[in-house]
Amino acid sequence: MRDIERALVGLNLVGSLVAGFRHEPLWFPVAVVIFGAYVLVQDRVLRRRIGSRAWPSEGFARFNFNTNLNFGLTQFLLGALFFAMAGTIAGLLGT
């Protein structure tokens, strides 16, 4: 896992927990924008590095895009789960 992915996972978990305890659903659009930007920036960087090379490079770029998209969606769903758990705990505690 790359350093940026580690940072995104940490940010997602901490942000989801804090937003869940505070009952702020505005966290979801923020998370979508962050993970969407990550996917698009990584794709742009890789395609710029590949340039106009042969079709196997294009296949690798598509594979990498799908891998990053899967990472983003998985982390978003994990963040939603942590948000729900934190909101439930906060509700039970009466905060």
C-alpha positions in Angstrom: 0.0 0.0 0.0 1.3 3.4 -0.9 1.8 6.2 1.6 -1.0 8.2 0.1 -3.4 5.3 0.4 -2.4 4.9 4.1 -3.1 8.5 4.7 -6.5 8.3 2.9 -7.4 5.2 5.0 -6.5 7.0 8.2 -8.3 10.2 7.2 -11.4 8.2 6.2 -11.6 6.2 9.5 -10.9 9.2 11.8 -13.2 11.5 9.7 -16.0 8.9 9.7 -15.8 8.4 13.4 -15.8 12.1 14.2 -18.6 12.8 11.8 -20.6 9.9 13.1 -20.3 11.1 16.7 -21.3 14.6 15.7 -24.1 13.3 13.4 -22.9 15.3 10.4 -23.8 13.6 7.1 -21.9 16.3 5.2 -18.9 13.9 5.6 -20.2 11.7 2.8 -19.9 14.2 -0.1 -16.5 15.2 1.2 -15.3 11.6 1.2 -16.7 11.1 -2.3 -14.8 14.1 -3.6 -11.6 13.0 -1.9 -11.6 9.5 -3.2 -12.8 10.6 -6.6 -10.0 13.1 -6.9 -7.5 10.4 -5.8 -8.7 8.0 -8.6 -8.7 10.7 -11.2 -5.3 12.2 -10.2 -3.7 8.7 -10.1 -5.1 7.9 -13.6 -3.9 11.2 -15.0 -0.4 10.6 -13.6 -0.2 7.1 -15.0 -1.5 8.0 -18.4 0.9 10.9 -18.6 3.8 8.6 -17.7 2.7 6.0 -20.3 2.2 8.5 -23.1 1.5 7.0 -26.6 3.0 3.6 -26.0 1.5 0.3 -27.2 -1.8 -1.1 -26.2 -0.6 -3.3 -23.3 0.2 0.0 -21.5 -3.4 1.1 -22.0 -4.6 -2.2 -20.5 -2.4 -1.6 -17.5 -3.8 1.9 -17.1 -7.3 0.5 -17.2 -6.4 -2.1 -14.6 -4.8 0.5 -12.4 -7.9 2.8 -12.7 -10.2 -0.1 -11.7 -8.0 -1.0 -8.8 -8.0 2.5 -7.5 -11.7 2.8 -8.0 -12.2 -0.4 -6.1 -10.0 1.0 -3.3 -12.0 4.2 -3.2 -15.4 2.5 -3.1 -14.3 0.0 -0.5 -12.9 2.7 1.7 -16.1 4.8 1.3 -18.3 1.8 2.3 -16.0 1.1 5.3 -16.2 4.8 6.3 -20.0 4.6 6.0 -20.0 1.6 8.4 -17.8 3.4 10.9 -20.0 6.5 10.6 -23.1 4.4 11.4 -21.4 2.7 14.3 -20.2 6.0 15.8 -23.6 7.5 15.3 -25.2 4.6 17.0 -22.8 4.7 20.0 -23.3 8.5 20.3 -27.0 8.0 20.2 -26.8 5.4 22.9 -24.7 7.7 25.1 -27.1 10.5 24.6 -24.7 13.0 23.0 
